[in-house]
Amino acid sequence: TDVPGTAVTAYSGTKNIVPDSYSGSYRLRETGRGGGIETYDMNQGTDYGNAVDFTDTDNNWYNVNTQLYQYAGDAHFATESTYDYYYNTFGRNSINDNGLKLISYIHYDAGYTNAFWNGSYMTYGDGGTGYSPLTTLDICGHEITHGLTSYTANLDYQNESGGMNEGFSDIFGTMVEFYGDPASADWLIGEDIGSAFRSLSNPNSYGLPDTYLGNNWVASVTTPTQANDYGGVHTNGGVLMYWFYLVSEGGSGTNDNGDSYNITGLGMDDAADVAYRLLTVYLTNS
């Protein structure tokens, strides 16, 4: 049975979440949003079959311990916030618009500084030296948006379409952060886990291009592999990210190709409407 509870999250302060009551305890599962939201503990293993429930005796999720339970509240809250953002903003019922259950596995592997959508669910590592677990609002929103992309434009994960795939995930990961915790939201990606690794407002500051074919642009490759970042997908996404920032906030200058621009921003919400329609209506996989 769904029972509203409270989580003292590691990244977003005290937030309301919905676990369920089960066998005299509470666990991080709910059925009220779409087909449900569930959050599981990998115990730093890699076998999903060994994942277990996070449990709590009083539904006040404040479990700071050596097993890092406190980050479970972040993952559950971030997934609920992502569902709510897409539902309340666009009327979308989960990432497939048909109530797909959103399942998260956290504490994946030891020293794993990454997170990913594998086509069915989300997985979050605990970070490595200098990094804490990757269960922040922007990172969770980023990974869940990869799932939404797979159900809409299904952008090929390589070269330019792959750069747009990553760019959309950073755009909507940022929107989820502003939705779920506006008081501490910003234009950076990953800043809460130790240090940021990308910026929508200044991609160049993190070695990303802000202009198509401009500085830091990665040329397409004929054989995209993980070793060459599938043709620079995590780098070239900076162009779409900066486009979104300019449409939101405005800006002026001369880009790397010598083109001058002077843009009046529409605000984040209208910019997000444009980006969402672009992703879900107009774009094709390539």
N, C-alpha and C positions, 0 to 999 in steps of 0.2 A: 504494500500500500504506500503510495506516495505521501511523504510527510515533510512539509517545509522545515528546513534546518538552517543552521548558521555555520559558515566556514570562516575561520581566521586565516586568510590566505597569506602566502609568503610575499606576493607581489602586488595585490590590489586591496589589502586591508580586509576588514570584516564585511562579508557579503552574504546575501541570502542565496541558498541553494536548495535543491529538492533531491534528497536521497529517498530510499524506501525503508519501511519497517519490515524486518524479516527475522524470524526465529529469535525474538527477544533482543535484537540488536538493530543496527542501521547499516546500510551499505550504499555505495555510490551508484545507484541505479534509479531511473525514473521512467515513467511511461506517459507523462502528460504532454511532452513535446514530441510531435510526430510519432514515429515508431519507438521512441525511447532514446535515452542518453545513458551510457554506461561507462564507468571508468574502472580500470583494473590495474593491479600491481604485478609487474614482471619480476620484482625482486632482483633486479640487475641480471636477469637471465635473458636468453634469446628464444626460448621455446614458448610460443604463445599458449600451448596446451597446459603449461604449468602456471599460468597467470591466476591470481586469486583476487577476491573482493577486498577492497578496503572496508573496514568495519569500525563502528563507533558505538559506544554504549548509551550516550545521551543526546546524540544528534547535534551536538555543538562541536564542530570539527576543528579542534585545536590540538593537533597531535604532533608536536615537535619532538622527534626522537631520532635515533640513529638510522632508522629505516626511511627517514625523510617523508613521513606521512603528510607533513604540512603541504607539500606540493600537489597532493591529490585534490585538495580543495580548489587549487588554482585551475587544474585541468578540467574539473567538472564545471566550475563556474565559467571558465572561458568557453567551453563547448555550449553550455546553456546560453551564454551571451551571443555566441555566433549564430545559433539557431534563432534566437529572438531578434537579432539584427536583421537577418534575411526575411524572417516572417513578418515583423512589424514594419519594415521598410518597403519590402517588395511583395509581400503576401506569399512568399515562397515557403513551402512546407518541407524543410530540410533540403539537402543539397540536390536531390533528384526531383524536388517538388512533389514527391509522393510519399513523404514521411519516412525516408530511409533512417534506420537506427544509426545513431552516431556513437561509435565505440572508440574509446581511447585506451591505449596501453602506455603506462608511464614506468619510470625506473627501468628502462630497457638497457641491458648490457652495462658494463662497468666502464666509466670514463668515456662514454659515447656522447660527443658534442654534436648532435644532429637530431632532426625530427623529420618524419616523412608520412605521406599518404601513400598507401600501397595498392590502391584501387578498391579497398574494402573498409579500411579503418585507419586510425591515426596512431602513430608510435612516437614516443618522446624519450630521449636519452637524459641522463643525469648531468651531462656536461663533464668537462675535464678540468685541467689546471686553470684556475681563474674564472671558471664558468659554473653556474648553478643549473639545476634542472630546467629544461626548455619548455616550461608549461605556462608561459606568459600569455596574456590576451592577444598580443600581436602575432606571436608565433603560432598559437593554436588557431587563430583566425586565418593565418596564412595557409596552414596545412589543410584545414577543412575546405578552404576555397580551392585548393588543387582538386579536391573531390567535386566541387561544384563545376569547375571547368571541365572535368572529364564527362560530366553529364550534359554540358551545353556545347560550347564551341569545340571542345575536345582537342585543344591546341596541341599539335605534335611537339613532343618534348625534345626539341633539337633546333639549333640555329635560331632564326628570327622568331618563328612561332613559339619556340621554347622560351625565348627571352620575354615574349609577351605573356606566356603562361606564368612565369615567375613574377613579372610586373603586376599582373592582376592579383596575385596572392599577396604581394606587399601592399597594394592599394587597399584591399578589403581587410587584410590583417590590421592595417592602420585604422580603418573605419570601425572595426570591432573594438579596438582599444579605446577610441573616442566614445563609442557607445557604452561600453561596460564600465569604464573608469575615466570619465572625462577630466577629472581633476588632475590626473597625472599623465594624460595622453600627450604624445608628441609625434613628430614626423620621422623618428628613428625606428629601426627594426632591431630588436634583440638587446636594447640598452639595459634592460633590467636583469639580465643573466650574468652580467659582468662587464661587458662593453658592447656597444652597437657594432653591427657589421654592414649596415646599409642605411642610407638616408634618402627620403623622397624629396626633401627640400634642397639638398646639395649632393647629388650622386657623386660628383667629382671628388668630394672629400673622402670617399671610401673606394676610389679607384674605378668608379662606374662611369659610363658615358651619360651625358644629359642631352646629347644630340645624335640623331641617326648618322652613322658613319663618322662621328666626331671623335674627339679625344677619348681614349680608353675603349673605343669600340673593338669588339672581337670579331674577326672575319669568320664567315661560315666555313664549316669543314665538311669534307665529303664523307668521312666516316665518323659520325658522332659517337663518342664513348664517354663513360664516366671520367676517364683520365683527362679528357679535354673539355670537361664540363658540358658535354653534348653541344659543343659549338658556342660556349660562352653564355649559357642561359642565365646564370646568376649575375653576370656582368651586364649584358645588354638589356636586361630588364630595367636598368636605370632610365632609359629613354621614356618608356611608358610611365614610370613612376614620376619623373619630372614633369611630363605632360599633365598628369593628374594634379600635381602640386600647383602648377601654373593655372590650370583651369579652376582650381579651388581658391587660391590665394592671390593670383595675379603676379605680374613681374614684368621686367623689361630688360633689354640688353641686346647683345649681338651674339649669336650662337657660333659654334665651332666652324660652321660652314659659311660664315660671313653674312648670315641673314639676321636682320634686326627684328625685334619683336617688342610689342607693348600690349600686355594682356590685362584686362580687368577681370578679376576672379569672380566666379559665380557662387562661391561658398562650397563647402565640402559636400553637403547633401545633394545639391544639384549636379555637382561634378560626379558624384557616385551614381546618380541616376543615369548619366550619360555612359559611364563606364560599364554599369550593369547591363544596360541595353545593348551596348557594343558587344559584350561577351556573350549574352544569352540569345541575341536575335540576329546579329549581322555577321559575326566572324565564323569562318569555317576552320577545319583542323589545320590547314596549311597557310 
